[in-house]
């Protein structure tokens, strides 16, 4: 967890960009920001969370309580100011939004379930399909997996 930014700053950025998303979709967008940061910027974007391999995909356990009361409803856009991200981070957030922003929460969940970082963490924990699991998704797994996708392997 060596990044420069808070998961709450990243979540706020996505909420502003989207005009509001469900908690599940917000979790997946934040996860992809962290995952791609590991692959392309060589380290975590966020300094206050890890992502865990929960049954419905990657989840930040510190972000979860903040928005869980919204259940399946969209979280309204907060009126907090957006943190000024450095240019590389901002570009990465824009790329994550362009790549994943048009997908539904369920599509993003299904996608993460096919990707090595989440499946590997679940396997390490011995978690079965649909069972609860709070195994941390390894930064090394994110880096190697998403770098290989980017490289076109």
LUMGUKOL-256364 format. One record per atom (N, C-alpha, C): residue number from 0; atom name; y, z, x. Coordinates in steps of 0.1 Angstrom, whole numbers, plus 5000, padded with zeros to 4 digits. Layout:
BEGIN
(NUM; 'CA'; (Y; Z; X))
...
***
This chain:
BEGIN
(0; 'N'; (4988; 5000; 5008))
(0; 'CA'; (5000; 5000; 5000))
(0; 'C'; (5012; 5000; 5009))
(1; 'N'; (5015; 4989; 5016))
(1; 'CA'; (5026; 4989; 5025))
(1; 'C'; (5037; 4980; 5021))
(2; 'N'; (5037; 4976; 5008))
(2; 'CA'; (5048; 4967; 5003))
(2; 'C'; (5062; 4973; 5003))
(3; 'N'; (5071; 4965; 4999))
(3; 'CA'; (5085; 4970; 4998))
(3; 'C'; (5090; 4974; 4984))
(4; 'N'; (5082; 4970; 4974))
(4; 'CA'; (5087; 4971; 4961))
(4; 'C'; (5077; 4980; 4952))
(5; 'N'; (5083; 4985; 4941))
(5; 'CA'; (5075; 4992; 4932))
(5; 'C'; (5068; 4983; 4922))
(6; 'N'; (5057; 4987; 4917))
(6; 'CA'; (5050; 4979; 4906))
(6; 'C'; (5059; 4979; 4894))
(7; 'N'; (5067; 4989; 4892))
(7; 'CA'; (5076; 4989; 4880))
(7; 'C'; (5087; 4979; 4882))
(8; 'N'; (5092; 4976; 4894))
(8; 'CA'; (5102; 4966; 4897))
(8; 'C'; (5096; 4952; 4894))
(9; 'N'; (5083; 4950; 4898))
(9; 'CA'; (5077; 4937; 4896))
(9; 'C'; (5074; 4935; 4881))
(10; 'N'; (5069; 4946; 4874))
(10; 'CA'; (5067; 4945; 4860))
(10; 'C'; (5080; 4941; 4852))
(11; 'N'; (5091; 4948; 4856))
(11; 'CA'; (5104; 4945; 4850))
(11; 'C'; (5108; 4930; 4852))
(12; 'N'; (5105; 4925; 4864))
(12; 'CA'; (5108; 4911; 4867))
(12; 'C'; (5100; 4902; 4857))
(13; 'N'; (5087; 4904; 4855))
(13; 'CA'; (5079; 4896; 4846))
(13; 'C'; (5083; 4898; 4832))
(14; 'N'; (5087; 4910; 4828))
(14; 'CA'; (5092; 4912; 4814))
(14; 'C'; (5104; 4904; 4812))
(15; 'N'; (5113; 4904; 4821))
(15; 'CA'; (5126; 4897; 4820))
(15; 'C'; (5123; 4882; 4819))
(16; 'N'; (5114; 4877; 4828))
(16; 'CA'; (5111; 4863; 4829))
(16; 'C'; (5105; 4858; 4817))
(17; 'N'; (5096; 4866; 4811))
(17; 'CA'; (5088; 4861; 4800))
(17; 'C'; (5094; 4863; 4786))
(18; 'N'; (5104; 4872; 4786))
(18; 'CA'; (5110; 4876; 4773))
(18; 'C'; (5101; 4886; 4765))
(19; 'N'; (5091; 4892; 4773))
(19; 'CA'; (5082; 4902; 4767))
(19; 'C'; (5067; 4897; 4767))
(20; 'N'; (5058; 4905; 4772))
(20; 'CA'; (5044; 4902; 4772))
(20; 'C'; (5036; 4915; 4768))
(21; 'N'; (5023; 4913; 4765))
(21; 'CA'; (5015; 4925; 4762))
(21; 'C'; (5012; 4932; 4775))
(22; 'N'; (5008; 4945; 4773))
(22; 'CA'; (5004; 4953; 4785))
(22; 'C'; (4993; 4946; 4793))
(23; 'N'; (4983; 4940; 4787))
(23; 'CA'; (4972; 4934; 4794))
(23; 'C'; (4977; 4922; 4802))
(24; 'N'; (4985; 4914; 4797))
(24; 'CA'; (4991; 4903; 4804))
(24; 'C'; (5000; 4907; 4815))
(25; 'N'; (5008; 4917; 4813))
(25; 'CA'; (5017; 4923; 4823))
(25; 'C'; (5008; 4928; 4835))
(26; 'N'; (4997; 4935; 4833))
(26; 'CA'; (4989; 4940; 4843))
(26; 'C'; (4983; 4928; 4852))
(27; 'N'; (4979; 4917; 4845))
(27; 'CA'; (4973; 4906; 4852))
(27; 'C'; (4984; 4899; 4861))
(28; 'N'; (4996; 4897; 4855))
(28; 'CA'; (5007; 4891; 4863))
(28; 'C'; (5010; 4899; 4875))
(29; 'N'; (5011; 4912; 4874))
(29; 'CA'; (5014; 4921; 4885))
(29; 'C'; (5003; 4920; 4895))
(30; 'N'; (4990; 4920; 4890))
(30; 'CA'; (4979; 4919; 4900))
(30; 'C'; (4980; 4906; 4908))
(31; 'N'; (4982; 4895; 4901))
(31; 'CA'; (4983; 4882; 4908))
(31; 'C'; (4995; 4882; 4918))
(32; 'N'; (5006; 4889; 4915))
(32; 'CA'; (5017; 4890; 4925))
(32; 'C'; (5012; 4897; 4937))
(33; 'N'; (5005; 4908; 4935))
(33; 'CA'; (4999; 4916; 4947))
(33; 'C'; (4989; 4907; 4954))
(34; 'N'; (4980; 4901; 4947))
(34; 'CA'; (4969; 4893; 4953))
(34; 'C'; (4975; 4882; 4962))
(35; 'N'; (4984; 4874; 4956))
(35; 'CA'; (4990; 4863; 4963))
(35; 'C'; (4999; 4867; 4974))
(36; 'N'; (5005; 4879; 4973))
(36; 'CA'; (5013; 4885; 4984))
(36; 'C'; (5004; 4887; 4996))
(37; 'N'; (4992; 4893; 4993))
(37; 'CA'; (4982; 4895; 5004))
(37; 'C'; (4978; 4882; 5011))
(38; 'N'; (4976; 4872; 5003))
(38; 'CA'; (4972; 4859; 5008))
(38; 'C'; (4983; 4852; 5016))
(39; 'N'; (4995; 4851; 5010))
(39; 'CA'; (5006; 4843; 5015))
(39; 'C'; (5016; 4850; 5023))
(40; 'N'; (5019; 4863; 5020))
(40; 'CA'; (5029; 4870; 5028))
(40; 'C'; (5023; 4881; 5037))
(41; 'N'; (5009; 4880; 5038))
(41; 'CA'; (5002; 4888; 5047))
(41; 'C'; (5003; 4903; 5045))
(42; 'N'; (5003; 4907; 5032))
(42; 'CA'; (5004; 4922; 5029))
(42; 'C'; (5008; 4924; 5015))
(43; 'N'; (5006; 4937; 5011))
(43; 'CA'; (5009; 4941; 4997))
(43; 'C'; (5024; 4939; 4994))
(44; 'N'; (5027; 4934; 4982))
(44; 'CA'; (5041; 4933; 4977))
(44; 'C'; (5046; 4947; 4972))
(45; 'N'; (5036; 4955; 4966))
(45; 'CA'; (5040; 4968; 4960))
(45; 'C'; (5035; 4979; 4968))
(46; 'N'; (5043; 4990; 4969))
(46; 'CA'; (5041; 5001; 4978))
(46; 'C'; (5036; 5013; 4970))
(47; 'N'; (5034; 5013; 4957))
(47; 'CA'; (5031; 5025; 4949))
(47; 'C'; (5019; 5023; 4941))
(48; 'N'; (5011; 5013; 4943))
(48; 'CA'; (4999; 5012; 4935))
(48; 'C'; (4988; 5004; 4942))
(49; 'N'; (4976; 5006; 4938))
(49; 'CA'; (4965; 4997; 4941))
(49; 'C'; (4961; 4992; 4927))
(50; 'N'; (4952; 4981; 4927))
(50; 'CA'; (4947; 4976; 4915))
(50; 'C'; (4932; 4980; 4914))
(51; 'N'; (4928; 4984; 4903))
(51; 'CA'; (4914; 4988; 4901))
(51; 'C'; (4907; 4978; 4892))
(52; 'N'; (4894; 4977; 4894))
(52; 'CA'; (4885; 4968; 4887))
(52; 'C'; (4880; 4973; 4873))
(53; 'N'; (4890; 4975; 4864))
(53; 'CA'; (4887; 4980; 4851))
(53; 'C'; (4879; 4969; 4843))
(54; 'N'; (4873; 4973; 4832))
(54; 'CA'; (4864; 4964; 4824))
(54; 'C'; (4871; 4952; 4819))
(55; 'N'; (4884; 4952; 4816))
(55; 'CA'; (4892; 4941; 4812))
(55; 'C'; (4900; 4934; 4823))
(56; 'N'; (4896; 4936; 4835))
(56; 'CA'; (4903; 4930; 4846))
(56; 'C'; (4911; 4940; 4855))
(57; 'N'; (4918; 4935; 4865))
(57; 'CA'; (4925; 4943; 4873))
(57; 'C'; (4936; 4951; 4866))
(58; 'N'; (4938; 4964; 4870))
(58; 'CA'; (4948; 4973; 4863))
(58; 'C'; (4954; 4982; 4874))
(59; 'N'; (4967; 4983; 4874))
(59; 'CA'; (4974; 4993; 4882))
(59; 'C'; (4974; 5006; 4874))
(60; 'N'; (4967; 5016; 4879))
(60; 'CA'; (4966; 5029; 4872))
(60; 'C'; (4980; 5036; 4870))
(61; 'N'; (4989; 5033; 4879))
(61; 'CA'; (5003; 5039; 4877))
(61; 'C'; (5011; 5032; 4867))
(62; 'N'; (5009; 5019; 4865))
(62; 'CA'; (5016; 5011; 4855))
(62; 'C'; (5011; 5013; 4841))
(63; 'N'; (4998; 5015; 4840))
(63; 'CA'; (4991; 5016; 4827))
(63; 'C'; (4997; 5026; 4818))
(64; 'N'; (4999; 5039; 4822))
(64; 'CA'; (5005; 5048; 4812))
(64; 'C'; (5019; 5045; 4807))
(65; 'N'; (5026; 5037; 4815))
(65; 'CA'; (5040; 5034; 4811))
(65; 'C'; (5040; 5025; 4798))
(66; 'N'; (5030; 5017; 4796))
(66; 'CA'; (5031; 5007; 4785))
(66; 'C'; (5019; 5007; 4776))
(67; 'N'; (5010; 5017; 4778))
(67; 'CA'; (4997; 5017; 4770))
(67; 'C'; (5000; 5019; 4755))
(68; 'N'; (5011; 5025; 4751))
(68; 'CA'; (5014; 5027; 4737))
(68; 'C'; (5017; 5014; 4730))
(69; 'N'; (5020; 5003; 4737))
(69; 'CA'; (5022; 4990; 4730))
(69; 'C'; (5009; 4983; 4726))
(70; 'N'; (4998; 4988; 4731))
(70; 'CA'; (4985; 4983; 4727))
(70; 'C'; (4985; 4968; 4729))
(71; 'N'; (4983; 4960; 4718))
(71; 'CA'; (4983; 4945; 4718))
(71; 'C'; (4996; 4939; 4715))
(72; 'N'; (5006; 4947; 4714))
(72; 'CA'; (5020; 4942; 4710))
(72; 'C'; (5027; 4939; 4723))
(73; 'N'; (5037; 4930; 4722))
(73; 'CA'; (5046; 4927; 4733))
(73; 'C'; (5055; 4938; 4736))
(74; 'N'; (5057; 4940; 4749))
(74; 'CA'; (5066; 4950; 4754))
(74; 'C'; (5080; 4943; 4754))
(75; 'N'; (5090; 4950; 4748))
(75; 'CA'; (5103; 4944; 4748))
(75; 'C'; (5109; 4943; 4762))
(76; 'N'; (5118; 4934; 4764))
(76; 'CA'; (5125; 4933; 4777))
(76; 'C'; (5133; 4945; 4779))
(77; 'N'; (5131; 4952; 4790))
(77; 'CA'; (5139; 4964; 4793))
(77; 'C'; (5154; 4960; 4797))
(78; 'N'; (5162; 4970; 4794))
(78; 'CA'; (5176; 4967; 4798))
(78; 'C'; (5180; 4973; 4812))
(79; 'N'; (5170; 4976; 4820))
(79; 'CA'; (5172; 4980; 4833))
(79; 'C'; (5176; 4968; 4842))
(80; 'N'; (5184; 4971; 4852))
(80; 'CA'; (5187; 4960; 4862))
(80; 'C'; (5175; 4956; 4869))
(81; 'N'; (5174; 4943; 4873))
(81; 'CA'; (5163; 4938; 4881))
(81; 'C'; (5167; 4941; 4896))
(82; 'N'; (5157; 4946; 4903))
(82; 'CA'; (5158; 4948; 4917))
(82; 'C'; (5160; 4935; 4924))
(83; 'N'; (5168; 4934; 4934))
(83; 'CA'; (5170; 4922; 4942))
(83; 'C'; (5158; 4920; 4952))
(84; 'N'; (5149; 4911; 4949))
(84; 'CA'; (5138; 4908; 4958))
(84; 'C'; (5143; 4899; 4969))
(85; 'N'; (5136; 4900; 4981))
(85; 'CA'; (5140; 4891; 4991))
(85; 'C'; (5135; 4877; 4987))
(86; 'N'; (5139; 4867; 4994))
(86; 'CA'; (5137; 4853; 4990))
(86; 'C'; (5122; 4849; 4989))
(87; 'N'; (5115; 4853; 4999))
(87; 'CA'; (5100; 4850; 4999))
(87; 'C'; (5093; 4857; 4987))
(88; 'N'; (5097; 4869; 4985))
(88; 'CA'; (5090; 4876; 4973))
(88; 'C'; (5094; 4870; 4960))
(89; 'N'; (5107; 4867; 4959))
(89; 'CA'; (5112; 4861; 4947))
(89; 'C'; (5105; 4847; 4944))
(90; 'N'; (5104; 4839; 4955))
(90; 'CA'; (5097; 4826; 4954))
(90; 'C'; (5082; 4828; 4950))
(91; 'N'; (5076; 4839; 4955))
(91; 'CA'; (5062; 4841; 4952))
(91; 'C'; (5061; 4845; 4937))
(92; 'N'; (5070; 4854; 4932))
(92; 'CA'; (5070; 4858; 4918))
(92; 'C'; (5072; 4846; 4909))
(93; 'N'; (5081; 4837; 4913))
(93; 'CA'; (5083; 4824; 4905))
(93; 'C'; (5070; 4816; 4905))
(94; 'N'; (5063; 4815; 4916))
(94; 'CA'; (5051; 4807; 4917))
(94; 'C'; (5040; 4814; 4908))
(95; 'N'; (5039; 4827; 4909))
(95; 'CA'; (5029; 4834; 4900))
(95; 'C'; (5032; 4831; 4885))
(96; 'N'; (5045; 4832; 4882))
(96; 'CA'; (5049; 4829; 4868))
(96; 'C'; (5045; 4815; 4864))
(97; 'N'; (5048; 4805; 4873))
(97; 'CA'; (5045; 4791; 4870))
(97; 'C'; (5030; 4789; 4868))
(98; 'N'; (5022; 4795; 4876))
(98; 'CA'; (5008; 4793; 4876))
(98; 'C'; (5001; 4800; 4865))
(99; 'N'; (5005; 4813; 4862))
(99; 'CA'; (4998; 4821; 4852))
(99; 'C'; (5006; 4824; 4839))
(100; 'N'; (5019; 4822; 4839))
(100; 'CA'; (5027; 4827; 4828))
(100; 'C'; (5024; 4820; 4815))
(101; 'N'; (5019; 4808; 4815))
(101; 'CA'; (5016; 4802; 4802))
(101; 'C'; (5002; 4805; 4796))
(102; 'N'; (4994; 4813; 4804))
(102; 'CA'; (4981; 4817; 4799))
(102; 'C'; (4982; 4830; 4791))
(103; 'N'; (4973; 4831; 4782))
(103; 'CA'; (4972; 4843; 4773))
(103; 'C'; (4966; 4855; 4782))
(104; 'N'; (4968; 4867; 4777))
(104; 'CA'; (4962; 4879; 4783))
(104; 'C'; (4947; 4877; 4784))
(105; 'N'; (4940; 4872; 4774))
(105; 'CA'; (4926; 4870; 4774))
(105; 'C'; (4922; 4859; 4784))
(106; 'N'; (4929; 4849; 4785))
(106; 'CA'; (4926; 4838; 4795))
(106; 'C'; (4927; 4844; 4809))
(107; 'N'; (4938; 4852; 4811))
(107; 'CA'; (4939; 4858; 4825))
(107; 'C'; (4928; 4868; 4827))
(108; 'N'; (4924; 4876; 4817))
(108; 'CA'; (4913; 4885; 4819))
(108; 'C'; (4900; 4877; 4823))
(109; 'N'; (4897; 4866; 4816))
(109; 'CA'; (4886; 4858; 4818))
(109; 'C'; (4886; 4852; 4832))
(110; 'N'; (4898; 4848; 4837))
(110; 'CA'; (4900; 4842; 4850))
(110; 'C'; (4897; 4852; 4861))
(111; 'N'; (4902; 4864; 4859))
(111; 'CA'; (4900; 4875; 4870))
(111; 'C'; (4885; 4878; 4870))
(112; 'N'; (4878; 4877; 4859))
(112; 'CA'; (4864; 4880; 4859))
(112; 'C'; (4855; 4870; 4866))
(113; 'N'; (4861; 4859; 4870))
(113; 'CA'; (4853; 4848; 4877))
(113; 'C'; (4857; 4849; 4892))
(114; 'N'; (4866; 4858; 4896))
(114; 'CA'; (4872; 4858; 4909))
(114; 'C'; (4866; 4869; 4918))
(115; 'N'; (4863; 4866; 4930))
(115; 'CA'; (4856; 4875; 4939))
(115; 'C'; (4862; 4889; 4941))
(116; 'N'; (4876; 4891; 4942))
(116; 'CA'; (4881; 4904; 4944))
(116; 'C'; (4877; 4914; 4933))
(117; 'N'; (4878; 4910; 4920))
(117; 'CA'; (4874; 4919; 4909))
(117; 'C'; (4859; 4921; 4909))
(118; 'N'; (4851; 4910; 4910))
(118; 'CA'; (4837; 4911; 4909))
(118; 'C'; (4831; 4919; 4920))
(119; 'N'; (4836; 4917; 4932))
(119; 'CA'; (4832; 4925; 4944))
(119; 'C'; (4834; 4940; 4942))
(120; 'N'; (4846; 4943; 4937))
(120; 'CA'; (4849; 4958; 4935))
(120; 'C'; (4839; 4964; 4924))
(121; 'N'; (4837; 4956; 4914))
(121; 'CA'; (4828; 4961; 4903))
(121; 'C'; (4813; 4963; 4909))
(122; 'N'; (4809; 4953; 4917))
(122; 'CA'; (4796; 4954; 4923))
(122; 'C'; (4795; 4966; 4932))
(123; 'N'; (4805; 4968; 4941))
(123; 'CA'; (4805; 4980; 4950))
(123; 'C'; (4803; 4993; 4942))
(124; 'N'; (4809; 4993; 4930))
(124; 'CA'; (4809; 5006; 4922))
(124; 'C'; (4796; 5006; 4914))
(125; 'N'; (4788; 4995; 4914))
(125; 'CA'; (4776; 4995; 4905))
(125; 'C'; (4780; 4994; 4890))
(126; 'N'; (4791; 4989; 4887))
(126; 'CA'; (4796; 4989; 4873))
(126; 'C'; (4789; 4977; 4866))
(127; 'N'; (4785; 4980; 4854))
(127; 'CA'; (4778; 4969; 4845))
(127; 'C'; (4789; 4963; 4837))
(128; 'N'; (4786; 4952; 4830))
(128; 'CA'; (4796; 4945; 4822))
(128; 'C'; (4801; 4954; 4811))
(129; 'N'; (4815; 4955; 4810))
(129; 'CA'; (4821; 4963; 4800))
(129; 'C'; (4822; 4978; 4803))
(130; 'N'; (4815; 4982; 4813))
(130; 'CA'; (4816; 4997; 4817))
(130; 'C'; (4829; 5000; 4823))
(131; 'N'; (4833; 5013; 4822))
(131; 'CA'; (4845; 5017; 4829))
(131; 'C'; (4843; 5018; 4844))
(132; 'N'; (4853; 5015; 4852))
(132; 'CA'; (4852; 5015; 4866))
(132; 'C'; (4866; 5016; 4872))
(133; 'N'; (4868; 5025; 4881))
(133; 'CA'; (4881; 5025; 4888))
(133; 'C'; (4880; 5023; 4903))
(134; 'N'; (4871; 5015; 4907))
(134; 'CA'; (4870; 5010; 4921))
(134; 'C'; (4882; 5002; 4924))
(135; 'N'; (4888; 5005; 4936))
(135; 'CA'; (4900; 4998; 4941))
(135; 'C'; (4896; 4984; 4945))
(136; 'N'; (4904; 4974; 4941))
(136; 'CA'; (4902; 4960; 4945))
(136; 'C'; (4907; 4959; 4960))
(137; 'N'; (4899; 4956; 4969))
(137; 'CA'; (4902; 4956; 4983))
(137; 'C'; (4913; 4945; 4987))
(138; 'N'; (4923; 4949; 4994))
(138; 'CA'; (4934; 4940; 4998))
(138; 'C'; (4928; 4929; 5007))
(139; 'N'; (4917; 4932; 5015))
(139; 'CA'; (4911; 4922; 5023))
(139; 'C'; (4904; 4911; 5014))
(140; 'N'; (4898; 4916; 5003))
(140; 'CA'; (4892; 4906; 4994))
(140; 'C'; (4902; 4897; 4988))
(141; 'N'; (4914; 4903; 4984))
(141; 'CA'; (4924; 4895; 4978))
(141; 'C'; (4929; 4884; 4988))
(142; 'N'; (4931; 4889; 5000))
(142; 'CA'; (4937; 4880; 5011))
(142; 'C'; (4927; 4869; 5013))
(143; 'N'; (4914; 4872; 5016))
(143; 'CA'; (4905; 4861; 5019))
(143; 'C'; (4902; 4852; 5008))
(144; 'N'; (4901; 4857; 4996))
(144; 'CA'; (4898; 4849; 4984))
(144; 'C'; (4909; 4840; 4980))
(145; 'N'; (4921; 4845; 4979))
(145; 'CA'; (4933; 4837; 4974))
(145; 'C'; (4937; 4828; 4986))
(146; 'N'; (4935; 4831; 4998))
(146; 'CA'; (4939; 4822; 5009))
(146; 'C'; (4929; 4810; 5008))
(147; 'N'; (4916; 4813; 5005))
(147; 'CA'; (4907; 4801; 5004))
(147; 'C'; (4910; 4792; 4993))
(148; 'N'; (4915; 4797; 4982))
(148; 'CA'; (4919; 4789; 4970))
(148; 'C'; (4931; 4781; 4974))
(149; 'N'; (4941; 4787; 4981))
(149; 'CA'; (4953; 4780; 4985))
(149; 'C'; (4950; 4769; 4995))
(150; 'N'; (4940; 4772; 5004))
(150; 'CA'; (4936; 4762; 5013))
(150; 'C'; (4928; 4751; 5007))
(151; 'N'; (4923; 4753; 4995))
(151; 'CA'; (4916; 4743; 4988))
(151; 'C'; (4901; 4743; 4990))
(152; 'N'; (4895; 4754; 4995))
(152; 'CA'; (4881; 4755; 4998))
(152; 'C'; (4873; 4755; 4985))
***
